[in-house]
């Protein structure tokens, strides 16, 4: 192989099989794709050990992608159910899956997830270091952390979340910040605990070059985690969050210098009027790297409906340049999501991503909507259902309430505006 990573290939002018797949799915010129991958504005997470991967691109000029979180925990350790979620997420057209397992034989589950998934797989190795080593967090060694990263890379994981920006300077800023919810990132809190108890620097910041070498060898994309993301509207866009983002921008350039692809993770709970500013800050401070957002969740008071709060923020963030949306389910803040929760979260995220694509002018995005509008004008119900983002649900609603006149629906019946105006204006 004449290249180590997708970024290095692009810098050499080589179009990889993974790039060819992106070109077949997106309306982007070959030269533009090569230039943006080489510059880091597009990432193509594609671990060389992930057999059967159908690679996708994330970043400038490409459709907004969505991610699904799943994985086993101590309280809900049902491996087969989580594998069912993997399969269902793929069927519902998720673009990526993150395995956040924290309990049991995490490696066996991770390998099975990689094996059955044609979409990119992400993980958070810090979580697994706790499960794999069976130690209290302060007792985990630097070697334990990096051995876990190496295992994930060799198992075929396409991208890993690493909270390397939560360094001692960021922690000092955090301690001076009047936060309501402190640290809500699980990975961030684990590293904060480790750093405090051991009175040491974040190992992933201190030994960042070691991390880069593992990622380069296996072509793993680093998703630089937002360990200090806000967990409440009160804490949004505060000094601690921005301090970490500045560090992430510095780490981004170091990764690119090593031909390692990077994404930047972002908040979190953010008031609607600050969402756009957060996207602009990330793009500026992190040099145009692809932006991966959780939500943003735009209100704190809707547990049970946070797939909606996040879709509102996600659509706005995507419309202004966010590239990758992490889904949020109705179970957020309450419990591990089940299959039904997962489906609701996926559909909400897909709606947000598609709305964002239309707003930012992604080529061809609005063609789908135009086709649906044409089918509606024609009162072509089979076509409308086929074009629906969730055809099963659309069909179930239609069949649950059948009209006397099969041309219309039971909402308007004979007063159907489409039927009446078509007759007046088109004579049919």
C-alpha positions as CSV (number, residue, x, y, z in Angstrom):
1,X,0.0,0.0,0.0
2,X,1.5,3.4,-1.0
3,X,-0.3,5.4,1.7
4,X,-0.8,5.1,5.4
5,X,-4.0,7.0,5.8
6,X,-6.8,8.6,3.7
7,X,-5.3,12.0,4.4
8,X,-1.8,10.9,3.2
9,X,-3.3,9.4,0.0
10,X,-5.2,12.6,-0.8
11,X,-2.0,14.6,-0.3
12,X,-0.3,12.4,-2.8
13,X,-3.2,12.8,-5.3
14,X,-4.3,9.2,-4.9
15,X,-8.0,8.3,-5.0
16,X,-8.6,5.4,-2.6
17,X,-11.4,2.9,-2.9
18,X,-13.0,4.6,0.1
19,X,-12.8,8.0,-1.8
20,X,-14.4,6.3,-4.9
21,X,-17.3,5.3,-2.7
22,X,-17.7,8.8,-1.4
23,X,-17.7,10.1,-5.0
24,X,-20.4,7.6,-6.0
25,X,-22.7,8.8,-3.2
26,X,-22.1,12.5,-3.0
27,X,-22.2,15.3,-5.6
28,X,-18.6,16.5,-5.2
29,X,-15.9,16.8,-7.8
30,X,-12.9,14.4,-7.5
31,X,-10.4,17.3,-7.2
32,X,-12.5,19.0,-4.6
33,X,-12.7,15.8,-2.5
34,X,-8.9,15.2,-2.7
35,X,-8.2,18.8,-1.8
36,X,-10.6,18.8,1.2
37,X,-9.4,15.4,2.6
38,X,-5.8,16.6,2.2
39,X,-6.6,19.8,4.1
40,X,-8.6,18.1,6.8
41,X,-11.9,19.7,6.0
42,X,-13.3,16.3,5.0
43,X,-12.6,13.1,7.0
44,X,-13.3,9.6,5.7
45,X,-13.1,7.3,8.8
46,X,-11.9,3.9,7.4
47,X,-9.8,1.6,9.6
48,X,-7.8,-0.7,7.3
49,X,-9.0,-3.7,9.5
50,X,-12.7,-3.0,9.0
51,X,-13.6,-5.5,6.3
52,X,-16.8,-4.8,4.5
53,X,-16.9,-1.1,5.4
54,X,-18.9,1.1,3.1
55,X,-17.0,4.3,3.7
56,X,-18.6,7.7,4.0
57,X,-17.2,11.2,4.1
58,X,-17.9,13.8,6.7
59,X,-17.2,17.4,6.2
60,X,-17.4,20.4,3.8
61,X,-19.7,20.1,0.9
62,X,-21.0,16.7,1.9
63,X,-24.4,15.6,3.2
64,X,-24.8,15.8,7.0
65,X,-24.2,12.4,8.6
66,X,-25.8,11.0,11.7
67,X,-24.4,8.7,14.5
68,X,-26.1,6.2,16.8
69,X,-24.8,5.5,20.3
70,X,-25.3,2.0,21.8
71,X,-23.5,-0.6,23.9
72,X,-23.8,-2.7,27.0
73,X,-23.6,-1.4,30.6
74,X,-23.6,-3.0,34.0
75,X,-27.3,-2.4,34.5
76,X,-28.3,-3.4,31.0
77,X,-25.9,-6.1,29.8
78,X,-27.8,-7.7,26.9
79,X,-25.3,-8.2,24.1
80,X,-27.9,-9.6,21.6
81,X,-30.2,-6.7,22.2
82,X,-27.4,-4.3,21.4
83,X,-26.5,-6.2,18.3
84,X,-30.1,-6.0,17.3
85,X,-29.8,-2.2,17.7
86,X,-26.7,-2.3,15.4
87,X,-28.7,-4.1,12.7
88,X,-31.8,-1.9,13.2
89,X,-29.7,1.3,13.1
90,X,-28.2,0.2,9.8
91,X,-31.6,-0.6,8.4
92,X,-32.8,2.9,9.4
93,X,-29.9,4.4,7.5
94,X,-27.6,5.6,10.3
95,X,-24.2,6.6,8.9
96,X,-22.2,5.6,11.9
97,X,-22.5,3.6,15.2
98,X,-20.6,4.3,18.4
99,X,-20.1,1.4,20.8
100,X,-20.1,3.0,24.3
101,X,-19.9,-0.4,26.2
102,X,-18.6,-0.2,29.7
103,X,-19.2,-3.7,31.1
104,X,-18.6,-7.4,30.4
105,X,-16.6,-8.8,27.4
106,X,-16.4,-5.5,25.6
107,X,-14.0,-6.7,23.1
108,X,-16.2,-9.6,21.9
109,X,-19.1,-7.2,21.5
110,X,-16.9,-4.7,19.7
111,X,-15.6,-7.3,17.3
112,X,-19.1,-8.5,16.5
113,X,-20.3,-5.0,15.9
114,X,-17.4,-4.3,13.5
115,X,-18.1,-7.6,11.8
116,X,-21.8,-7.0,11.1
117,X,-21.6,-3.3,10.4
118,X,-20.9,-1.9,6.9
119,X,-21.1,1.6,8.5
120,X,-18.3,3.2,10.4
121,X,-17.8,2.3,14.0
122,X,-16.6,4.6,16.7
123,X,-15.6,3.9,20.4
124,X,-14.4,5.8,23.5
125,X,-11.3,3.8,24.6
126,X,-11.3,5.5,28.1
127,X,-14.6,3.8,28.9
128,X,-13.2,0.4,27.9
129,X,-10.0,0.9,29.9
130,X,-12.2,0.9,33.0
131,X,-14.1,-2.2,32.0
132,X,-11.0,-4.1,30.6
133,X,-8.6,-3.4,33.4
134,X,-11.0,-3.9,36.3
135,X,-9.3,-1.2,38.3
136,X,-10.5,2.0,40.1
137,X,-10.0,4.9,37.7
138,X,-6.9,6.4,39.5
139,X,-5.2,3.0,39.3
140,X,-5.3,2.7,35.6
141,X,-1.8,3.2,34.2
142,X,-0.8,5.2,31.1
143,X,0.1,1.9,29.5
144,X,-3.4,0.6,30.2
145,X,-4.9,3.6,28.4
146,X,-2.7,3.2,25.3
147,X,-3.0,-0.6,25.2
148,X,-6.8,-0.1,25.1
149,X,-6.4,2.3,22.2
150,X,-4.2,-0.1,20.4
151,X,-6.7,-2.9,20.8
152,X,-9.6,-0.8,19.5
153,X,-7.5,0.2,16.5
154,X,-6.6,-3.4,15.7
155,X,-10.2,-4.5,16.2
156,X,-11.2,-2.3,13.2
157,X,-12.7,0.7,14.9
158,X,-12.9,3.6,12.4
159,X,-12.9,6.5,14.8
160,X,-12.1,7.0,18.5
161,X,-13.2,9.7,20.8
162,X,-10.2,11.0,22.8
163,X,-10.6,13.8,25.3
164,X,-7.1,15.1,24.9
165,X,-8.0,18.8,25.2
166,X,-9.0,18.4,28.9
167,X,-5.5,19.2,30.1
168,X,-4.3,20.8,33.3
169,X,-4.8,24.3,32.0
170,X,-8.4,23.5,31.0
171,X,-9.0,22.0,34.4
172,X,-7.7,25.1,36.1
173,X,-10.1,27.2,34.0
174,X,-12.9,24.8,34.9
175,X,-12.2,25.3,38.6
176,X,-12.6,29.0,38.2
177,X,-15.9,28.7,36.3
178,X,-19.2,29.1,38.0
179,X,-20.8,26.0,36.4
180,X,-24.1,24.4,37.5
181,X,-23.4,21.0,36.1
182,X,-19.6,20.7,36.3
183,X,-18.4,17.9,33.9
184,X,-21.1,15.9,32.2
185,X,-18.9,14.1,29.7
186,X,-18.4,10.6,30.9
187,X,-14.9,10.4,29.4
188,X,-14.1,13.9,30.6
189,X,-15.1,13.1,34.1
190,X,-13.0,9.9,34.2
191,X,-9.9,11.7,33.0
192,X,-10.6,14.6,35.4
193,X,-10.7,12.0,38.3
194,X,-7.5,10.3,37.1
195,X,-5.6,13.6,36.7
196,X,-6.7,14.9,40.1
197,X,-6.0,11.8,42.1
198,X,-2.6,11.2,40.4
199,X,-1.7,14.9,40.2
200,X,-0.6,14.3,36.6
201,X,-1.3,15.6,33.1
202,X,-3.9,14.0,30.9
203,X,-2.0,11.1,29.4
204,X,-3.6,11.6,26.0
205,X,-2.4,15.2,25.9
206,X,1.0,14.5,27.4
207,X,1.7,11.5,25.1
208,X,-0.3,12.7,22.1
209,X,2.4,11.7,19.6
210,X,2.0,8.1,20.8
211,X,-1.7,8.3,20.1
212,X,-1.1,9.7,16.7
213,X,1.3,6.9,15.8
214,X,-1.3,4.2,16.7
215,X,-4.0,6.0,14.6
216,X,-1.6,6.5,11.7
217,X,-0.7,2.8,11.6
218,X,-4.3,1.7,11.4
219,X,-5.8,4.7,9.7
220,X,-8.1,5.5,12.7
221,X,-9.7,9.0,12.7
222,X,-9.5,10.9,16.0
223,X,-12.7,12.5,17.2
224,X,-11.4,15.0,19.6
225,X,-13.8,14.9,22.5
226,X,-15.4,17.8,24.3
227,X,-14.8,16.7,27.8
228,X,-15.9,20.1,29.1
229,X,-19.0,20.4,27.0
230,X,-21.9,22.2,28.8
231,X,-24.5,19.9,30.4
232,X,-26.9,22.8,31.0
233,X,-27.9,26.0,29.2
234,X,-26.3,28.0,32.1
235,X,-22.9,26.5,31.3
236,X,-23.0,27.0,27.5
237,X,-20.1,28.7,25.7
238,X,-18.3,29.4,29.0
239,X,-14.6,29.9,29.5
240,X,-13.8,26.3,30.3
241,X,-15.5,25.1,27.1
242,X,-13.7,27.6,25.0
243,X,-10.4,26.9,26.7
244,X,-10.7,23.2,25.7
245,X,-11.7,24.2,22.2
246,X,-8.5,26.2,21.8
247,X,-6.5,23.2,22.8
248,X,-8.4,21.0,20.4
249,X,-7.4,23.4,17.6
250,X,-3.8,23.0,18.5
251,X,-4.1,19.2,18.6
252,X,-5.9,19.2,15.2
253,X,-2.9,20.7,13.5
254,X,-0.5,18.2,15.2
255,X,-2.7,15.3,13.9
256,X,-2.8,16.7,10.4
257,X,1.0,17.0,10.4
258,X,1.1,13.3,11.1
259,X,-1.4,12.5,8.3
260,X,-4.1,11.6,10.8
261,X,-7.7,12.6,10.2
262,X,-9.6,14.6,12.9
263,X,-13.1,15.5,13.8
264,X,-14.1,17.9,16.6
265,X,-16.9,17.1,19.0
266,X,-19.1,19.9,20.2
267,X,-21.8,20.7,22.7
268,X,-24.0,19.7,24.3
269,X,-26.7,21.9,25.9
270,X,-26.7,25.3,24.1
271,X,-29.4,28.0,24.0
272,X,-30.8,28.3,20.5
273,X,-29.3,31.8,20.1
274,X,-25.8,30.5,20.7
275,X,-25.8,27.4,18.5
276,X,-24.6,29.3,15.4
277,X,-21.8,31.0,17.4
278,X,-20.6,27.6,18.6
279,X,-20.3,26.3,15.1
280,X,-18.4,29.3,14.0
281,X,-16.1,29.1,16.9
282,X,-15.3,25.5,16.2
283,X,-14.7,26.1,12.5
284,X,-12.4,29.1,13.3
285,X,-10.5,27.7,16.2
286,X,-10.1,24.2,14.7
287,X,-9.2,25.3,11.2
288,X,-12.3,24.0,9.4
289,X,-12.1,20.4,10.7
290,X,-15.4,18.4,10.5
291,X,-17.7,19.3,13.4
292,X,-19.5,16.5,15.3
293,X,-22.3,17.7,17.6
294,X,-24.4,16.1,20.3
295,X,-27.7,17.9,19.6
296,X,-27.3,20.7,20.3
297,X,-29.9,20.3,23.0
298,X,-31.7,23.7,23.2
299,X,-33.6,23.4,26.4
300,X,-33.0,21.5,29.7
301,X,-36.6,20.8,30.7
302,X,-37.9,18.2,28.2
303,X,-36.7,14.7,29.4
304,X,-38.7,12.2,27.4
305,X,-38.6,14.5,24.4
306,X,-34.9,15.2,24.0
307,X,-34.9,13.7,20.5
308,X,-36.9,16.8,19.6
309,X,-34.8,19.3,21.6
310,X,-31.7,18.0,19.9
311,X,-33.2,17.9,16.4
312,X,-34.0,21.6,16.7
313,X,-30.4,22.4,17.7
314,X,-29.0,19.9,15.2
315,X,-30.8,21.3,12.3
316,X,-29.6,24.8,13.1
317,X,-26.1,23.7,13.7
318,X,-26.0,21.7,10.5
319,X,-27.5,24.5,8.5
320,X,-24.5,26.7,9.6
321,X,-21.8,24.2,9.0
322,X,-21.9,21.2,11.5
323,X,-21.1,18.1,9.6
324,X,-22.1,15.2,11.8
325,X,-25.0,14.9,14.2
326,X,-25.0,12.5,17.2
327,X,-28.5,11.3,17.7
328,X,-30.3,11.8,21.0
329,X,-33.2,9.6,22.0
330,X,-36.3,10.2,24.1
331,X,-34.5,8.3,26.9
332,X,-31.7,10.8,27.1
333,X,-31.0,11.8,30.8
334,X,-33.4,8.9,31.9
335,X,-32.2,5.4,31.0
336,X,-30.5,3.3,28.4
337,X,-32.6,3.6,25.2
338,X,-34.5,0.6,23.9
339,X,-35.2,-0.2,20.2
340,X,-38.2,2.1,20.0
341,X,-36.2,4.9,21.6
342,X,-33.4,4.3,19.1
343,X,-35.8,4.5,16.2
344,X,-37.3,7.8,17.4
345,X,-33.8,9.2,17.9
346,X,-32.6,8.1,14.4
347,X,-35.6,9.6,12.6
348,X,-35.3,12.9,14.5
349,X,-31.6,13.1,13.7
350,X,-32.2,12.2,10.0
351,X,-34.9,14.9,9.7
352,X,-32.5,17.5,11.3
353,X,-29.7,16.4,9.0
354,X,-31.8,16.6,5.8
355,X,-33.2,20.0,6.8
356,X,-29.7,21.2,7.3
357,X,-28.6,19.9,3.9
358,X,-31.4,21.8,2.2
359,X,-30.5,25.0,4.1
360,X,-26.8,24.8,3.3
361,X,-27.4,24.0,-0.4
362,X,-26.0,20.5,-0.6
363,X,-26.4,19.5,-4.2
364,X,-29.5,17.4,-4.8
365,X,-30.8,17.5,-1.3
366,X,-34.0,19.3,-2.2
367,X,-34.7,16.9,-5.1
368,X,-36.2,14.4,-2.6
369,X,-38.6,17.1,-1.3
370,X,-39.6,18.1,-4.8
371,X,-40.4,14.5,-5.7
372,X,-42.6,14.3,-2.6
373,X,-44.4,17.5,-3.5
374,X,-45.1,16.3,-7.0
375,X,-46.5,13.0,-5.6
376,X,-48.8,15.0,-3.3
377,X,-50.0,17.2,-6.1
378,X,-50.9,14.0,-8.0
379,X,-52.5,12.5,-4.9
380,X,-50.2,9.5,-5.6
381,X,-50.4,7.8,-2.2
382,X,-48.1,4.8,-3.0
383,X,-45.5,7.1,-4.3
384,X,-45.8,9.4,-1.3
385,X,-45.3,6.4,1.0
386,X,-42.4,5.1,-0.9
387,X,-40.7,8.6,-0.7
388,X,-41.3,9.0,3.0
389,X,-38.3,9.0,5.3
390,X,-40.0,6.3,7.3
391,X,-42.3,4.4,4.8
392,X,-43.4,1.9,7.4
393,X,-44.8,4.6,9.7
394,X,-46.4,6.5,6.8
395,X,-48.1,3.4,5.5
396,X,-49.4,2.5,9.0
397,X,-51.0,5.9,9.4
398,X,-52.6,5.8,6.0
399,X,-54.0,2.3,6.5
400,X,-55.3,3.1,10.0
401,X,-57.8,5.6,8.7
402,X,-59.1,4.9,5.2
403,X,-61.2,7.6,3.5
404,X,-64.4,7.0,1.5
405,X,-62.6,8.6,-1.5
406,X,-59.3,6.8,-1.9
407,X,-57.8,9.9,-3.6
408,X,-57.9,11.9,-0.4
409,X,-57.2,11.3,3.3
410,X,-59.6,11.5,6.3
411,X,-58.3,14.9,7.4
412,X,-60.1,16.8,4.7
413,X,-62.1,14.3,2.8
414,X,-64.2,16.0,0.0
415,X,-62.8,19.3,1.1
416,X,-59.3,18.3,0.0
417,X,-57.5,21.5,-1.1
418,X,-55.1,19.7,-3.4
419,X,-57.9,17.9,-5.3
420,X,-60.1,20.9,-5.5
421,X,-57.4,23.4,-6.7
422,X,-56.1,20.9,-9.2
423,X,-59.5,20.7,-10.7
424,X,-60.0,24.4,-10.8
425,X,-56.5,25.2,-12.2
426,X,-55.8,22.2,-14.3
427,X,-59.3,21.0,-15.1
428,X,-58.7,17.5,-13.6
